Amino acid sequence: MDFELNDEQRLFRETLRTFVDREIRPVAQEWEESGRYPTEIVATMRSMGLFGLTVPEEYGGLGADMVSFALVFEEIAKGWMGIAGILGSHTLACWMIAKHGTPQQKQQFLPDLATGARRSGIALTEPDAGTDLQGIRTVAVRDGDHYLLNGRKTWITNARHANPLPVLCKTTPGADPAHRGMSVLLVEEGFEVLRDLPKLGYKGTESCEVLFDNVRVPAANLLGGVEGRGMQQVLSGLETGRINVAARALGIAQAAYDEALSYAGQREAFGQKIGEFQAVQLKLADMAMKTQASRLLVYWAATRADAGHRVDMEAGMAKAFASEAAAECALLAMQVHGGYGYSKEFVVERLYRDAPLMMIGEGTNDIQRVVIARSLLSGKGRIG
């Protein structure tokens, strides 16, 4: 049992840290405050090949192992979680096309997605359907060699840049059960971005509401070429998506711990460093335990995925635990900083706003607990 990264993974992590320290940390506070889109950072991620994380090497991607995949989101989220969001939805879309796409779809989309010449996201959530994806109302009707797509999606990352945008819709609206009538269409153009949603945190990337009004989509862009498989395609992708979110949460927890530890060693009160007070030491110890436990769960889930196992239970555990640890560590770091922790001049204020999304995105933590319990009760998931 090896709990260490291999040499290639360690080198990859150092490359990521250098990138984050040089290009993300110096501008994160200012750009988040102004709402500036991180165009230059995106360009560097393209040059590093990060948009090809989940694209197989045969199509020009990195074909990264899942531990390296997790490292990308952990390290970038330590610098600015919103930047990790730009890659998150893109890599999920790439994974779904690589896993479920037809040979023609893979050849058409994956090479450009790998370089970032094309970017993507994924359109699942609707104003009246979040966790309950079978309740979506977006419908695609076959019209010769095309589908006519109508509906509305919300909380769509990369909406203005996505080409193609995988859209979960109903191709057989009356199917029973509903998931048998659901498909994914790869939409290249014709949809309208209605607005940007105002958010507490998660700045740097866009989160939009999107309208599909009789959008014509070639039938050749039906993911996998067969109707009725959309729900299965999406759920399989969300397993890796939850490793991504868990790794982002781990990055937030680590950043909160790092900031608190550094501040405790510098700030003085009553004639001594505040890190010498037992009350502060207890907070630092709790943060260190939660962060390291999160890391082990995230890397465990990633390693299981690399071994070819289904990881809905493992990814659910990592996502639920790490996201709650991130929220707790952000609050503890704010307490260690005292009044300064509430100031936008300090990083912990941003971490405190970014952390809650990790408990909601990619399936709420209540849903994760249901998935974990069902896996245990079915005998498919085992502990110990």
Secondary structure, DSSP 8 states (H G I E B T S, - for coil): ---S--HHHHHHHHHHHHHIIIIIHHHHHHHHHHT---HHHHHHHHHTTGGGTTS-GGGTS----HHHHHHHHHHHHHH-HHHHHHHHHHHHHHHHHHHH--HHHHHHHHHHHHHTSSB---B--BTTBSS-GGG---EEEEETTEEEEEEEEEEEETTTTBSSEEEEEESSTT-SSGGGGEEEEEE-S--EEEEE---SS--SS-EEEEEEEEEEEEGGGBGGG-TT-HHHHHHHHHHHHHHHHHHHHHHHHHHHHHHHHHHHTT-EETTEEGGGSHHHHHHHHHHHHHHHHHHHHHHHHHHHHHTT---HHHHHHHHHHHHHHHHHHHHHHHHHHGGGGGSTTSHHHHHHHHHHHHHHTTS-HHHHHHHHHHHHHHTSS---
